[in-house]
Amino acid sequence: MRKTKLFLAAAALLLAHSGFAQQQIESLHNNGRVRVGGFGAPTIKFTTFDDKMGVLLGGYAGVMLNSKLMLGAGAYALVNNIEAPRTNTSDPALYWNMWYTGFVPEYTFKSNKLFHTAVGALIGGGGVMKNERYKGYDQNTTQDYSGFFVAEPHVNFEMNITSYLRIGIGGSYRFVTGSSSQGITDQKLSGPAAHFTIKAGKF
């Protein structure tokens, strides 16, 4: 009986030693410490809009954990003139306006390397409408406004300029659904985009 107890005790010690010898599982909470940073990323996008070239200005910002996972928010708006179709030739010229905003998660691979990659997405909503340009704000009448849901996954190819500044180029695809403005469809509001971004902050 005593030999059996000694054998069980030795087996338990061996299993315990084997467990401690295994490689530590990586997590955000290793050693009780989480490195917290953050950055802002102004961005310009070149995209399709109603089968024409559209320019979007905006960006995103958020908190970055362990130089890998960013959780934040972003917003973009159409800034160039794209004329909406006219019902009658005598109608005044109207131009499309579009904006959208939402939650942005992003994951960066090997952030400490000179060249690296980041992937993420914007998930949220926005609006599209027509209005006249070159008038005062109080004189500008919005027509055919409708809201929509948007999801836009993206990928960035980035280069570190300094420890707190990096630049990137990349691409995305904007999925839009739920709009109801006359003269345009969800398909024409959706489309690919190429973008240039500058990130500044604590990485």
C-alpha positions as CSV (number, residue, x, y, z in Angstrom):
1,M,0.0,0.0,0.0
2,R,2.8,2.3,0.9
3,K,4.5,1.7,-2.5
4,T,1.2,2.5,-4.3
5,K,1.0,5.9,-2.4
6,L,4.6,6.7,-3.3
7,F,4.0,5.9,-6.9
8,L,0.9,8.1,-7.1
9,A,2.7,11.0,-5.4
10,A,5.6,10.7,-7.9
11,A,3.2,10.6,-10.8
12,A,1.4,13.7,-9.6
13,L,4.8,15.6,-9.2
14,L,5.8,14.5,-12.7
15,L,2.5,15.8,-14.2
16,A,2.8,19.1,-12.3
17,H,6.3,19.6,-13.5
18,S,5.3,18.9,-17.1
19,G,2.4,21.4,-16.9
20,F,4.7,24.2,-15.6
21,A,7.3,23.3,-18.3
22,Q,4.8,23.9,-21.1
23,Q,5.0,27.2,-23.1
24,Q,3.0,30.0,-21.6
25,I,-0.2,30.8,-23.6
26,E,0.0,34.3,-25.1
27,S,-2.9,36.6,-24.2
28,L,-3.6,40.3,-23.8
29,H,-3.2,39.8,-20.1
30,N,0.2,38.1,-19.9
31,N,2.0,38.9,-16.7
32,G,-0.9,41.1,-15.6
33,R,0.2,43.9,-18.0
34,V,-1.6,45.3,-21.0
35,R,0.3,48.0,-23.1
36,V,-2.3,50.7,-24.0
37,G,-1.7,53.1,-26.8
38,G,-3.8,54.8,-29.4
39,F,-3.7,56.7,-32.7
40,G,-5.6,58.8,-35.2
41,A,-5.5,58.0,-38.9
42,P,-6.7,60.7,-41.4
43,T,-7.5,59.0,-44.7
44,I,-8.3,59.9,-48.3
45,K,-10.2,57.3,-50.4
46,F,-10.6,57.1,-54.2
47,T,-13.7,55.0,-54.9
48,T,-16.6,54.4,-57.3
49,F,-19.8,56.2,-56.7
50,D,-22.8,56.0,-59.1
51,D,-20.3,54.6,-61.7
52,K,-18.1,57.7,-61.4
53,M,-14.9,58.5,-59.5
54,G,-15.7,59.6,-55.9
55,V,-13.3,61.1,-53.3
56,L,-14.0,60.4,-49.7
57,L,-12.3,62.3,-46.8
58,G,-12.3,61.1,-43.2
59,G,-10.4,58.7,-41.0
60,Y,-10.5,56.7,-37.8
61,A,-9.1,56.7,-34.3
62,G,-9.0,54.5,-31.3
63,V,-7.3,52.7,-28.5
64,M,-4.5,50.2,-29.4
65,L,-3.8,47.2,-27.1
66,N,-0.3,45.6,-27.0
67,S,0.6,47.2,-30.4
68,K,-1.8,44.8,-32.1
69,L,-5.6,45.3,-31.6
70,M,-7.2,48.7,-32.2
71,L,-10.7,49.4,-31.1
72,G,-12.2,52.7,-32.3
73,A,-14.5,54.6,-34.6
74,G,-14.3,56.2,-38.1
75,A,-16.3,58.5,-40.4
76,Y,-16.1,59.4,-44.1
77,A,-17.9,61.8,-46.5
78,L,-18.0,62.4,-50.2
79,V,-16.3,65.6,-51.1
80,N,-16.2,66.0,-54.9
81,N,-19.1,67.0,-57.1
82,I,-21.1,64.2,-58.7
83,E,-24.3,65.4,-60.3
84,A,-27.5,63.5,-59.6
85,P,-29.8,62.7,-62.5
86,R,-32.5,65.3,-63.3
87,T,-36.2,64.4,-63.6
88,N,-36.7,67.4,-65.9
89,T,-34.1,69.2,-68.0
90,S,-35.4,72.5,-66.5
91,D,-34.7,71.4,-62.9
92,P,-31.7,73.0,-61.1
93,A,-28.5,70.9,-60.9
94,L,-28.4,68.7,-57.8
95,Y,-25.3,66.9,-56.5
96,W,-24.9,63.7,-54.4
97,N,-23.8,63.9,-50.8
98,M,-22.9,60.8,-48.8
99,W,-21.5,60.2,-45.4
100,Y,-21.1,57.2,-43.1
101,T,-19.7,56.3,-39.7
102,G,-19.2,53.3,-37.4
103,F,-17.2,51.1,-35.2
104,V,-13.7,50.2,-36.4
105,P,-11.7,47.2,-35.1
106,E,-8.3,46.7,-36.6
107,Y,-5.5,44.1,-36.1
108,T,-1.8,44.9,-36.9
109,F,0.6,42.1,-37.7
110,K,4.3,42.7,-36.6
111,S,3.7,46.4,-35.8
112,N,7.4,46.8,-34.7
113,K,8.7,45.8,-38.2
114,L,9.5,48.6,-40.7
115,F,7.0,47.2,-43.2
116,H,3.9,45.4,-41.9
117,T,0.2,44.8,-42.5
118,A,-3.1,45.7,-40.8
119,V,-6.6,44.4,-41.4
120,G,-9.9,45.8,-40.1
121,A,-13.4,46.9,-41.0
122,L,-15.9,49.7,-40.4
123,I,-19.4,48.6,-39.4
124,G,-22.1,51.2,-39.0
125,G,-24.5,53.4,-41.0
126,G,-24.8,56.6,-43.0
127,G,-26.9,58.6,-45.3
128,V,-27.2,59.7,-49.0
129,M,-29.0,62.8,-50.3
130,K,-29.1,65.4,-53.1
131,N,-28.6,69.1,-52.7
132,E,-27.5,72.3,-54.5
133,R,-23.9,73.4,-54.1
134,Y,-22.4,76.8,-53.8
135,K,-25.2,78.2,-51.6
136,G,-25.2,79.3,-48.0
137,Y,-25.9,76.6,-45.5
138,D,-29.4,78.0,-44.6
139,Q,-30.3,78.1,-48.3
140,N,-29.3,74.6,-49.2
141,T,-32.3,72.3,-49.5
142,T,-31.7,68.5,-49.0
143,Q,-33.8,66.2,-51.2
144,D,-34.3,62.4,-51.3
145,Y,-32.5,61.7,-48.1
146,S,-32.2,58.1,-46.9
147,G,-30.2,56.2,-44.4
148,F,-28.3,52.9,-45.0
149,F,-26.3,50.2,-43.3
150,V,-22.6,49.9,-44.3
151,A,-19.8,47.4,-43.8
152,E,-16.4,48.1,-45.2
153,P,-13.5,45.6,-44.6
154,H,-10.0,47.0,-45.4
155,V,-6.3,46.1,-45.6
156,N,-3.4,48.4,-45.1
157,F,0.3,48.0,-46.1
158,E,2.2,50.3,-43.7
159,M,5.7,51.7,-43.1
160,N,7.0,53.1,-39.9
161,I,8.4,56.6,-40.3
162,T,9.2,57.1,-36.7
163,S,8.1,55.4,-33.5
164,Y,4.9,57.5,-33.4
165,L,4.2,58.1,-37.1
166,R,3.5,55.7,-40.0
167,I,2.0,55.9,-43.4
168,G,0.0,53.3,-45.3
169,I,-1.7,52.5,-48.6
170,G,-4.4,49.9,-49.0
171,G,-7.8,48.9,-50.3
172,S,-11.3,48.3,-49.1
173,Y,-14.8,47.4,-50.3
174,R,-17.9,49.3,-49.2
175,F,-21.1,47.1,-48.8
176,V,-24.2,49.3,-48.6
177,T,-27.7,48.2,-48.1
178,G,-31.0,49.8,-47.1
179,S,-30.9,53.1,-49.1
180,S,-34.0,54.3,-50.9
181,S,-33.0,57.6,-52.5
182,Q,-34.4,58.0,-56.0
183,G,-31.8,57.9,-58.8
184,I,-29.3,55.6,-57.1
185,T,-29.2,52.1,-55.8
186,D,-27.3,50.2,-53.1
187,Q,-25.2,48.6,-55.8
188,K,-24.0,52.1,-57.1
189,L,-23.4,53.2,-53.5
190,S,-21.2,50.1,-52.9
191,G,-17.8,49.7,-54.4
192,P,-14.1,49.2,-54.0
193,A,-11.7,52.0,-52.8
194,A,-8.0,52.6,-52.8
195,H,-6.8,54.8,-49.9
196,F,-3.8,56.6,-48.4
197,T,-3.6,57.1,-44.6
198,I,-1.3,58.6,-42.1
199,K,-1.3,57.2,-38.5
200,A,0.0,59.2,-35.6
201,G,0.0,58.2,-32.0
202,K,1.4,55.7,-29.5
203,F,1.7,52.3,-31.1
